[in-house]
Amino acid sequence: MSGRYRLTSVDTVSEEGAWLFTVRDDHGGEREVFLVPCRDEDGPEIEAWVNRCTHEAQSLYREGVGAVIRDEEVVCPKHGSTFDACSGYCDNGPAAETTLPSVDVSVEDGQVYLTDDDVRFLREGASSDDGDEDEGPNSTSHLRF
């Protein structure tokens, strides 16, 4: 459905910590996806994850805040579950034993391309859907600072 679409540069994702865009899926629905840098044995990589915690309908990347990333893990702002930036896997909190849904991207010559045949690029930034606002963190978070 999408072919190949240039999203942004690796430098932009690395400098901002994450980068949000919206796609349309095969069923006509809009989905937010965010890019995050991750390090693997071959050097820096970029991964793309659907912008929803697997535990509840909570955005992991929020406008004005971005994605909270600590020790190469994406932190859910509501309950504190953390997802590995490279694999999307969570081993703690309410989302334990789940993995974020991914979207296929590739990196070539410092540029990030959407290569997932199941979605097509709509826009940089948030979805235009007028869904309910995500709640922020609450007292049930298992993270303590």
Secondary structure per residue as TSV (DSSP state, phi and psi in degrees):
chain	resnum	aa	ss	phi	psi
A	1	M	-	360.0	-36.6
A	2	S	-	-99.8	-32.0
A	3	G	-	73.2	-128.4
A	4	R	-	-130.7	128.1
A	5	Y	E	-135.4	126.8
A	6	R	E	-71.6	125.3
A	7	L	E	-94.8	-58.0
A	8	T	E	-167.9	-172.2
A	9	S	E	-100.4	156.4
A	10	V	H	-60.4	-39.2
A	11	D	H	-60.2	-42.1
A	12	T	H	-62.2	-46.6
A	13	V	H	-62.0	-44.1
A	14	S	H	-64.5	-42.9
A	15	E	H	-68.2	-40.9
A	16	E	H	-84.9	-18.1
A	17	G	S	89.4	-25.0
A	18	A	-	-169.1	161.7
A	19	W	E	-145.9	125.8
A	20	L	E	-101.6	139.7
A	21	F	E	-147.1	166.8
A	22	T	E	-119.9	138.5
A	23	V	E	-123.5	163.9
A	24	R	E	-110.1	132.2
A	25	D	E	-91.0	179.1
A	26	D	T	-59.9	-21.7
A	27	H	T	-97.1	5.9
A	28	G	S	88.3	-0.7
A	29	G	-	-83.6	149.3
A	30	E	E	-89.9	139.6
A	31	R	E	-134.2	136.2
A	32	E	E	-86.5	141.4
A	33	V	E	-134.8	142.4
A	34	F	E	-125.4	146.0
A	35	L	E	-97.0	140.4
A	36	V	E	-135.7	146.5
A	37	P	E	-76.4	146.9
A	38	C	E	-146.2	150.6
A	39	R	E	-106.4	129.0
A	40	D	E	-124.4	-176.1
A	41	E	T	-62.5	-21.7
A	42	D	T	-93.7	2.6
A	43	G	E	115.1	-168.1
A	44	P	E	-64.6	139.5
A	45	E	E	-130.9	169.3
A	46	I	E	-124.8	132.5
A	47	E	E	-117.7	153.6
A	48	A	E	-123.2	127.2
A	49	W	E	-126.6	141.9
A	50	V	E	-62.6	137.3
A	51	N	S	-82.1	59.8
A	52	R	S	-149.4	132.0
A	53	C	-	-64.6	145.5
A	54	T	S	-76.5	-14.1
A	55	H	S	-83.7	-44.5
A	56	E	S	-146.6	164.5
A	57	A	S	-73.1	75.8
A	58	Q	-	-124.6	125.5
A	59	S	-	-68.6	136.6
A	60	L	S	-89.5	-30.4
A	61	Y	E	-107.1	122.9
A	62	R	E	-121.2	138.8
A	63	E	T	-55.0	137.8
A	64	G	T	81.8	-14.1
A	65	V	T	-120.3	-41.8
A	66	G	E	86.2	-158.5
A	67	A	E	-99.3	132.8
A	68	V	-	-83.4	118.7
A	69	I	E	-123.4	125.7
A	70	R	E	-132.5	127.3
A	71	D	T	52.0	45.6
A	72	E	T	59.5	30.9
A	73	E	E	-129.4	139.7
A	74	V	E	-86.1	126.6
A	75	V	E	-99.1	127.3
A	76	C	-	-72.0	125.2
A	77	P	T	-72.4	-14.2
A	78	K	T	-90.0	-51.8
A	79	H	T	-118.4	-2.1
A	80	G	-	85.2	4.1
A	81	S	-	-59.3	145.9
A	82	T	E	-121.3	138.6
A	83	F	E	-116.3	130.3
A	84	D	E	-58.5	127.9
A	85	A	T	-63.8	-27.6
A	86	C	T	-88.1	-38.1
A	87	S	T	-106.7	-19.0
A	88	G	-	78.7	0.2
A	89	Y	E	-80.2	141.5
A	90	C	E	-115.9	131.2
A	91	D	-	-119.6	19.8
A	92	N	S	-151.7	164.0
A	93	G	G	66.2	-167.0
A	94	P	G	-62.3	-23.1
A	95	A	G	-95.3	10.5
A	96	A	T	-54.3	144.7
A	97	E	T	70.9	23.5
A	98	T	E	-123.9	165.0
A	99	T	E	-131.9	135.9
A	100	L	-	-62.2	140.9
A	101	P	-	-66.6	136.6
A	102	S	B	-103.3	163.4
A	103	V	-	-127.7	135.6
A	104	D	-	-74.0	126.5
A	105	V	E	-134.8	160.5
A	106	S	E	-136.4	158.4
A	107	V	E	-118.7	130.4
A	108	E	E	-144.8	126.3
A	109	D	T	50.9	42.1
A	110	G	T	77.6	7.6
A	111	Q	E	-114.4	147.0
A	112	V	E	-105.6	130.2
A	113	Y	E	-120.2	137.5
A	114	L	E	-77.7	123.2
A	115	T	-	-127.1	11.9
A	116	D	-	-81.0	120.9
A	117	D	T	-73.5	-10.1
A	118	D	T	-92.9	-3.4
A	119	V	E	-140.3	162.7
A	120	R	E	-133.4	145.6
A	121	F	E	-65.2	134.7
A	122	L	E	-110.6	-49.8
A	123	R	E	-165.7	157.8
A	124	E	E	-74.3	142.2
A	125	G	S	94.7	-163.8
A	126	A	S	-74.2	161.2
A	127	S	-	-66.7	154.6
A	128	S	-	-89.0	-2.7
A	129	D	-	-59.6	140.8
A	130	D	-	-98.1	46.3
A	131	G	-	-68.3	175.5
A	132	D	-	-63.1	147.9
A	133	E	-	-68.6	142.0
A	134	D	-	-70.9	143.2
A	135	E	-	-77.7	152.2
A	136	G	-	-81.9	-168.6
A	137	P	-	-58.9	153.1
A	138	N	-	-135.4	-179.8
A	139	S	T	-73.2	-3.9
A	140	T	T	-90.3	2.7
A	141	S	-	-60.6	139.7
A	142	H	S	-87.1	-3.3
A	143	L	-	-87.4	139.8
A	144	R	-	-124.8	139.9
A	145	F	-	-114.6	360.0
